[in-house]
Amino acid sequence: MSSKFNNKFRTALFKIGHILPETTQEIEEFDKIISDKDLPNLPNIFDNPSQIVKQGKSILKSNPEPLEMNQEETNKLMAQAAREGKKEVSQEIKDKMAKDRRDAKKKN
């Protein structure tokens, strides 16, 4: 993928809260986003980072729900990747794109 696409994708994930801020600019932007939000209180364990480490992974569980996308969302992402991604596209993807174009023409 191109660095332009990677940057846009990372920025989008950051803005919806799926990536933690890493740079000073991102931290400042994050502060602006949450400054007007009424945030819930965190459990006391988060007051002491060493306690989190002592407790281990059981505290910091990832979301067990799988990310689900419907076919329309998948197709949009594939089209975006084809437009903005590297020029090297696998033959499988080229074939899928050609099939999708043929199917779309048949519908019209």
Helices and strands as residue ranges (DSSP letters): H 3-15, H 24-35, G 44-47, H 49-55, G 56-58, H 71-84, H 91-107
